[in-house]
């Protein structure tokens, strides 16, 4: 798990989703908008990484 003091609530604010939609990225295990509409099992930076390959 990524070393971060971020809480699910602050992650939700950063990600622009609700706390309910916050989950852990399947790749880096940081917080991401994982559930619900627009959710993805990967965080934004991992998605970029995967798409770059
Ligand atoms: Zn990630």
PDB file of the backbone (N, CA, C, O) and the ligand in Angstrom, with CONECT records:
HET     ZN  A 101       1
ATOM      1  N   UNK A   1       0.835  -1.193   0.000  1.00  0.00           N
ATOM      2  CA  UNK A   1       0.000   0.000   0.000  1.00  0.00           C
ATOM      3  C   UNK A   1       0.880   1.257   0.000  1.00  0.00           C
ATOM      4  O   UNK A   1       1.908   1.315   0.675  1.00  0.00           O
ATOM      5  N   UNK A   2       0.465   2.219  -0.744  1.00  0.00           N
ATOM      6  CA  UNK A   2       1.233   3.457  -0.872  1.00  0.00           C
ATOM      7  C   UNK A   2       1.295   4.175   0.473  1.00  0.00           C
ATOM      8  O   UNK A   2       0.322   4.192   1.227  1.00  0.00           O
ATOM      9  N   UNK A   3       2.425   4.753   0.754  1.00  0.00           N
ATOM     10  CA  UNK A   3       2.563   5.494   2.001  1.00  0.00           C
ATOM     11  C   UNK A   3       1.956   6.871   1.818  1.00  0.00           C
ATOM     12  O   UNK A   3       2.529   7.739   1.161  1.00  0.00           O
ATOM     13  N   UNK A   4       0.810   7.050   2.399  1.00  0.00           N
ATOM     14  CA  UNK A   4       0.104   8.324   2.283  1.00  0.00           C
ATOM     15  C   UNK A   4      -0.751   8.519   3.517  1.00  0.00           C
ATOM     16  O   UNK A   4      -1.255   7.557   4.095  1.00  0.00           O
ATOM     17  N   UNK A   5      -0.909   9.754   3.913  1.00  0.00           N
ATOM     18  CA  UNK A   5      -1.766  10.046   5.054  1.00  0.00           C
ATOM     19  C   UNK A   5      -3.155  10.445   4.578  1.00  0.00           C
ATOM     20  O   UNK A   5      -3.985  10.907   5.361  1.00  0.00           O
ATOM     21  N   UNK A   6      -3.393  10.262   3.293  1.00  0.00           N
ATOM     22  CA  UNK A   6      -4.682  10.634   2.739  1.00  0.00           C
ATOM     23  C   UNK A   6      -5.783   9.743   3.315  1.00  0.00           C
ATOM     24  O   UNK A   6      -5.620   8.530   3.443  1.00  0.00           O
ATOM     25  N   UNK A   7      -6.890  10.366   3.652  1.00  0.00           N
ATOM     26  CA  UNK A   7      -8.040   9.614   4.151  1.00  0.00           C
ATOM     27  C   UNK A   7      -8.996   9.348   2.996  1.00  0.00           C
ATOM     28  O   UNK A   7      -8.926  10.020   1.967  1.00  0.00           O
ATOM     29  N   UNK A   8      -9.892   8.372   3.157  1.00  0.00           N
ATOM     30  CA  UNK A   8     -10.888   8.157   2.093  1.00  0.00           C
ATOM     31  C   UNK A   8     -11.662   9.426   1.771  1.00  0.00           C
ATOM     32  O   UNK A   8     -12.006   9.676   0.616  1.00  0.00           O
ATOM     33  N   UNK A   9     -11.934  10.225   2.796  1.00  0.00           N
ATOM     34  CA  UNK A   9     -12.700  11.444   2.555  1.00  0.00           C
ATOM     35  C   UNK A   9     -11.912  12.443   1.722  1.00  0.00           C
ATOM     36  O   UNK A   9     -12.452  13.016   0.776  1.00  0.00           O
ATOM     37  N   UNK A  10     -10.644  12.663   2.057  1.00  0.00           N
ATOM     38  CA  UNK A  10      -9.853  13.628   1.286  1.00  0.00           C
ATOM     39  C   UNK A  10      -9.586  13.085  -0.118  1.00  0.00           C
ATOM     40  O   UNK A  10      -9.481  13.851  -1.076  1.00  0.00           O
ATOM     41  N   UNK A  11      -9.476  11.765  -0.235  1.00  0.00           N
ATOM     42  CA  UNK A  11      -9.296  11.170  -1.566  1.00  0.00           C
ATOM     43  C   UNK A  11     -10.540  11.407  -2.415  1.00  0.00           C
ATOM     44  O   UNK A  11     -10.436  11.717  -3.602  1.00  0.00           O
ATOM     45  N   UNK A  12     -11.716  11.261  -1.809  1.00  0.00           N
ATOM     46  CA  UNK A  12     -12.958  11.481  -2.535  1.00  0.00           C
ATOM     47  C   UNK A  12     -13.049  12.920  -3.038  1.00  0.00           C
ATOM     48  O   UNK A  12     -13.483  13.166  -4.164  1.00  0.00           O
ATOM     49  N   UNK A  13     -12.640  13.853  -2.206  1.00  0.00           N
ATOM     50  CA  UNK A  13     -12.654  15.264  -2.597  1.00  0.00           C
ATOM     51  C   UNK A  13     -11.691  15.478  -3.771  1.00  0.00           C
ATOM     52  O   UNK A  13     -12.030  16.147  -4.747  1.00  0.00           O
ATOM     53  N   UNK A  14     -10.506  14.912  -3.664  1.00  0.00           N
ATOM     54  CA  UNK A  14      -9.499  15.059  -4.710  1.00  0.00           C
ATOM     55  C   UNK A  14      -9.978  14.431  -6.014  1.00  0.00           C
ATOM     56  O   UNK A  14      -9.765  14.978  -7.096  1.00  0.00           O
ATOM     57  N   UNK A  15     -10.627  13.275  -5.895  1.00  0.00           N
ATOM     58  CA  UNK A  15     -11.036  12.528  -7.085  1.00  0.00           C
ATOM     59  C   UNK A  15     -12.359  13.019  -7.651  1.00  0.00           C
ATOM     60  O   UNK A  15     -12.722  12.669  -8.773  1.00  0.00           O
ATOM     61  N   UNK A  16     -13.073  13.818  -6.891  1.00  0.00           N
ATOM     62  CA  UNK A  16     -14.351  14.330  -7.363  1.00  0.00           C
ATOM     63  C   UNK A  16     -15.445  13.280  -7.355  1.00  0.00           C
ATOM     64  O   UNK A  16     -16.348  13.317  -8.190  1.00  0.00           O
ATOM     65  N   UNK A  17     -15.372  12.342  -6.417  1.00  0.00           N
ATOM     66  CA  UNK A  17     -16.433  11.340  -6.289  1.00  0.00           C
ATOM     67  C   UNK A  17     -16.838  11.264  -4.820  1.00  0.00           C
ATOM     68  O   UNK A  17     -16.330  12.025  -3.996  1.00  0.00           O
ATOM     69  N   UNK A  18     -17.746  10.356  -4.490  1.00  0.00           N
ATOM     70  CA  UNK A  18     -18.169  10.222  -3.100  1.00  0.00           C
ATOM     71  C   UNK A  18     -17.263   9.223  -2.375  1.00  0.00           C
ATOM     72  O   UNK A  18     -16.564   8.428  -3.002  1.00  0.00           O
ATOM     73  N   UNK A  19     -17.293   9.283  -1.047  1.00  0.00           N
ATOM     74  CA  UNK A  19     -16.471   8.362  -0.246  1.00  0.00           C
ATOM     75  C   UNK A  19     -16.833   6.912  -0.577  1.00  0.00           C
ATOM     76  O   UNK A  19     -15.967   6.037  -0.600  1.00  0.00           O
ATOM     77  N   UNK A  20     -18.121   6.669  -0.832  1.00  0.00           N
ATOM     78  CA  UNK A  20     -18.584   5.316  -1.178  1.00  0.00           C
ATOM     79  C   UNK A  20     -17.927   4.783  -2.437  1.00  0.00           C
ATOM     80  O   UNK A  20     -17.807   3.571  -2.614  1.00  0.00           O
ATOM     81  N   UNK A  21     -17.502   5.684  -3.314  1.00  0.00           N
ATOM     82  CA  UNK A  21     -16.955   5.267  -4.608  1.00  0.00           C
ATOM     83  C   UNK A  21     -15.436   5.133  -4.577  1.00  0.00           C
ATOM     84  O   UNK A  21     -14.818   4.728  -5.561  1.00  0.00           O
ATOM     85  N   UNK A  22     -14.842   5.479  -3.435  1.00  0.00           N
ATOM     86  CA  UNK A  22     -13.392   5.379  -3.319  1.00  0.00           C
ATOM     87  C   UNK A  22     -12.993   3.938  -3.000  1.00  0.00           C
ATOM     88  O   UNK A  22     -13.598   3.295  -2.143  1.00  0.00           O
ATOM     89  N   UNK A  23     -11.985   3.445  -3.690  1.00  0.00           N
ATOM     90  CA  UNK A  23     -11.454   2.115  -3.419  1.00  0.00           C
ATOM     91  C   UNK A  23      -9.957   2.142  -3.650  1.00  0.00           C
ATOM     92  O   UNK A  23      -9.373   3.192  -3.922  1.00  0.00           O
ATOM     93  N   UNK A  24      -9.347   0.978  -3.540  1.00  0.00           N
ATOM     94  CA  UNK A  24      -7.902   0.920  -3.742  1.00  0.00           C
ATOM     95  C   UNK A  24      -7.595   0.525  -5.173  1.00  0.00           C
ATOM     96  O   UNK A  24      -8.231  -0.360  -5.746  1.00  0.00           O
ATOM     97  N   UNK A  25      -6.607   1.201  -5.736  1.00  0.00           N
ATOM     98  CA  UNK A  25      -6.149   0.884  -7.081  1.00  0.00           C
ATOM     99  C   UNK A  25      -5.607  -0.543  -7.107  1.00  0.00           C
ATOM    100  O   UNK A  25      -4.886  -0.956  -6.199  1.00  0.00           O
ATOM    101  N   UNK A  26      -5.957  -1.291  -8.151  1.00  0.00           N
ATOM    102  CA  UNK A  26      -5.520  -2.684  -8.262  1.00  0.00           C
ATOM    103  C   UNK A  26      -4.015  -2.795  -8.491  1.00  0.00           C
ATOM    104  O   UNK A  26      -3.439  -3.868  -8.313  1.00  0.00           O
ATOM    105  N   UNK A  27      -3.392  -1.721  -8.875  1.00  0.00           N
ATOM    106  CA  UNK A  27      -1.976  -1.764  -9.267  1.00  0.00           C
ATOM    107  C   UNK A  27      -1.063  -1.147  -8.200  1.00  0.00           C
ATOM    108  O   UNK A  27      -0.102  -1.784  -7.768  1.00  0.00           O
ATOM    109  N   UNK A  28      -1.354   0.082  -7.776  1.00  0.00           N
ATOM    110  CA  UNK A  28      -0.465   0.753  -6.811  1.00  0.00           C
ATOM    111  C   UNK A  28      -1.074   0.779  -5.405  1.00  0.00           C
ATOM    112  O   UNK A  28      -0.411   1.198  -4.456  1.00  0.00           O
ATOM    113  N   UNK A  29      -2.312   0.345  -5.262  1.00  0.00           N
ATOM    114  CA  UNK A  29      -3.001   0.269  -3.976  1.00  0.00           C
ATOM    115  C   UNK A  29      -3.186   1.630  -3.318  1.00  0.00           C
ATOM    116  O   UNK A  29      -3.377   1.724  -2.105  1.00  0.00           O
ATOM    117  N   UNK A  30      -3.128   2.679  -4.124  1.00  0.00           N
ATOM    118  CA  UNK A  30      -3.501   4.000  -3.621  1.00  0.00           C
ATOM    119  C   UNK A  30      -5.002   4.180  -3.773  1.00  0.00           C
ATOM    120  O   UNK A  30      -5.686   3.347  -4.366  1.00  0.00           O
ATOM    121  N   UNK A  31      -5.496   5.269  -3.233  1.00  0.00           N
ATOM    122  CA  UNK A  31      -6.928   5.533  -3.379  1.00  0.00           C
ATOM    123  C   UNK A  31      -7.240   5.897  -4.813  1.00  0.00           C
ATOM    124  O   UNK A  31      -6.471   6.589  -5.479  1.00  0.00           O
ATOM    125  N   UNK A  32      -8.392   5.415  -5.280  1.00  0.00           N
ATOM    126  CA  UNK A  32      -8.861   5.820  -6.600  1.00  0.00           C
ATOM    127  C   UNK A  32     -10.388   5.807  -6.604  1.00  0.00           C
ATOM    128  O   UNK A  32     -11.025   5.253  -5.708  1.00  0.00           O
ATOM    129  N   UNK A  33     -10.954   6.430  -7.628  1.00  0.00           N
ATOM    130  CA  UNK A  33     -12.409   6.386  -7.842  1.00  0.00           C
ATOM    131  C   UNK A  33     -12.705   5.045  -8.482  1.00  0.00           C
ATOM    132  O   UNK A  33     -12.671   4.911  -9.705  1.00  0.00           O
ATOM    133  N   UNK A  34     -12.993   4.065  -7.665  1.00  0.00           N
ATOM    134  CA  UNK A  34     -13.071   2.686  -8.137  1.00  0.00           C
ATOM    135  C   UNK A  34     -14.491   2.246  -8.470  1.00  0.00           C
ATOM    136  O   UNK A  34     -14.692   1.489  -9.420  1.00  0.00           O
ATOM    137  N   UNK A  35     -15.468   2.701  -7.712  1.00  0.00           N
ATOM    138  CA  UNK A  35     -16.829   2.182  -7.850  1.00  0.00           C
ATOM    139  C   UNK A  35     -17.773   3.225  -8.412  1.00  0.00           C
ATOM    140  O   UNK A  35     -17.488   4.423  -8.411  1.00  0.00           O
ATOM    141  N   UNK A  36     -18.906   2.735  -8.891  1.00  0.00           N
ATOM    142  CA  UNK A  36     -19.951   3.631  -9.359  1.00  0.00           C
ATOM    143  C   UNK A  36     -19.667   4.174 -10.742  1.00  0.00           C
ATOM    144  O   UNK A  36     -18.793   3.686 -11.458  1.00  0.00           O
ATOM    145  N   UNK A  37     -20.429   5.201 -11.102  1.00  0.00           N
ATOM    146  CA  UNK A  37     -20.317   5.771 -12.433  1.00  0.00           C
ATOM    147  C   UNK A  37     -18.950   6.418 -12.636  1.00  0.00           C
ATOM    148  O   UNK A  37     -18.522   7.243 -11.829  1.00  0.00           O
ATOM    149  N   UNK A  38     -18.276   6.046 -13.702  1.00  0.00           N
ATOM    150  CA  UNK A  38     -16.965   6.622 -13.979  1.00  0.00           C
ATOM    151  C   UNK A  38     -15.849   5.967 -13.190  1.00  0.00           C
ATOM    152  O   UNK A  38     -14.697   6.390 -13.278  1.00  0.00           O
ATOM    153  N   UNK A  39     -16.178   4.934 -12.417  1.00  0.00           N
ATOM    154  CA  UNK A  39     -15.169   4.274 -11.594  1.00  0.00           C
ATOM    155  C   UNK A  39     -14.266   3.382 -12.437  1.00  0.00           C
ATOM    156  O   UNK A  39     -14.633   2.953 -13.531  1.00  0.00           O
ATOM    157  N   UNK A  40     -13.075   3.113 -11.900  1.00  0.00           N
ATOM    158  CA  UNK A  40     -12.100   2.279 -12.602  1.00  0.00           C
ATOM    159  C   UNK A  40     -11.248   1.583 -11.551  1.00  0.00           C
ATOM    160  O   UNK A  40     -10.876   2.208 -10.558  1.00  0.00           O
ATOM    161  N   UNK A  41     -10.930   0.302 -11.742  1.00  0.00           N
ATOM    162  CA  UNK A  41     -10.092  -0.388 -10.748  1.00  0.00           C
ATOM    163  C   UNK A  41      -8.663   0.133 -10.691  1.00  0.00           C
ATOM    164  O   UNK A  41      -7.902  -0.218  -9.789  1.00  0.00           O
ATOM    165  N   UNK A  42      -8.305   0.965 -11.647  1.00  0.00           N
ATOM    166  CA  UNK A  42      -6.968   1.572 -11.626  1.00  0.00           C
ATOM    167  C   UNK A  42      -7.088   3.069 -11.379  1.00  0.00           C
ATOM    168  O   UNK A  42      -8.055   3.698 -11.807  1.00  0.00           O
ATOM    169  N   UNK A  43      -6.112   3.634 -10.694  1.00  0.00           N
ATOM    170  CA  UNK A  43      -6.102   5.075 -10.490  1.00  0.00           C
ATOM    171  C   UNK A  43      -5.669   5.765 -11.781  1.00  0.00           C
ATOM    172  O   UNK A  43      -5.262   5.113 -12.743  1.00  0.00           O
ATOM    173  N   UNK A  44      -5.760   7.070 -11.785  1.00  0.00           N
ATOM    174  CA  UNK A  44      -5.491   7.824 -13.003  1.00  0.00           C
ATOM    175  C   UNK A  44      -4.058   7.620 -13.500  1.00  0.00           C
ATOM    176  O   UNK A  44      -3.838   7.450 -14.699  1.00  0.00           O
ATOM    177  N   UNK A  45      -3.095   7.636 -12.595  1.00  0.00           N
ATOM    178  CA  UNK A  45      -1.704   7.523 -13.045  1.00  0.00           C
ATOM    179  C   UNK A  45      -1.414   6.107 -13.554  1.00  0.00           C
ATOM    180  O   UNK A  45      -0.648   5.941 -14.504  1.00  0.00           O
ATOM    181  N   UNK A  46      -2.013   5.093 -12.939  1.00  0.00           N
ATOM    182  CA  UNK A  46      -1.821   3.727 -13.431  1.00  0.00           C
ATOM    183  C   UNK A  46      -2.508   3.535 -14.777  1.00  0.00           C
ATOM    184  O   UNK A  46      -1.997   2.824 -15.643  1.00  0.00           O
ATOM    185  N   UNK A  47      -3.651   4.160 -14.950  1.00  0.00           N
ATOM    186  CA  UNK A  47      -4.344   4.072 -16.242  1.00  0.00           C
ATOM    187  C   UNK A  47      -3.469   4.642 -17.338  1.00  0.00           C
ATOM    188  O   UNK A  47      -3.379   4.081 -18.430  1.00  0.00           O
ATOM    189  N   UNK A  48      -2.820   5.765 -17.041  1.00  0.00           N
ATOM    190  CA  UNK A  48      -1.914   6.380 -18.021  1.00  0.00           C
ATOM    191  C   UNK A  48      -0.774   5.434 -18.337  1.00  0.00           C
ATOM    192  O   UNK A  48      -0.406   5.249 -19.497  1.00  0.00           O
ATOM    193  N   UNK A  49      -0.219   4.840 -17.297  1.00  0.00           N
ATOM    194  CA  UNK A  49       0.881   3.876 -17.462  1.00  0.00           C
ATOM    195  C   UNK A  49       0.477   2.719 -18.351  1.00  0.00           C
ATOM    196  O   UNK A  49       1.201   2.339 -19.272  1.00  0.00           O
ATOM    197  N   UNK A  50      -0.700   2.162 -18.060  1.00  0.00           N
ATOM    198  CA  UNK A  50      -1.165   0.988 -18.806  1.00  0.00           C
ATOM    199  C   UNK A  50      -1.430   1.367 -20.264  1.00  0.00           C
ATOM    200  O   UNK A  50      -1.112   0.614 -21.184  1.00  0.00           O
ATOM    201  N   UNK A  51      -2.013   2.534 -20.452  1.00  0.00           N
ATOM    202  CA  UNK A  51      -2.330   2.956 -21.822  1.00  0.00           C
ATOM    203  C   UNK A  51      -1.080   3.295 -22.620  1.00  0.00           C
ATOM    204  O   UNK A  51      -1.076   3.198 -23.847  1.00  0.00           O
ATOM    205  N   UNK A  52      -0.028   3.689 -21.928  1.00  0.00           N
ATOM    206  CA  UNK A  52       1.206   4.065 -22.608  1.00  0.00           C
ATOM    207  C   UNK A  52       1.924   2.842 -23.171  1.00  0.00           C
ATOM    208  O   UNK A  52       2.786   2.962 -24.041  1.00  0.00           O
ATOM    209  N   UNK A  53       1.560   1.666 -22.664  1.00  0.00           N
ATOM    210  CA  UNK A  53       2.259   0.459 -23.128  1.00  0.00           C
ATOM    211  C   UNK A  53       1.615  -0.145 -24.368  1.00  0.00           C
ATOM    212  O   UNK A  53       2.088  -1.162 -24.876  1.00  0.00           O
TER     213      UNK A  53
HETATM  214 ZN    ZN A 101      -2.646   3.129  -9.212  1.00  0.00          ZN
END
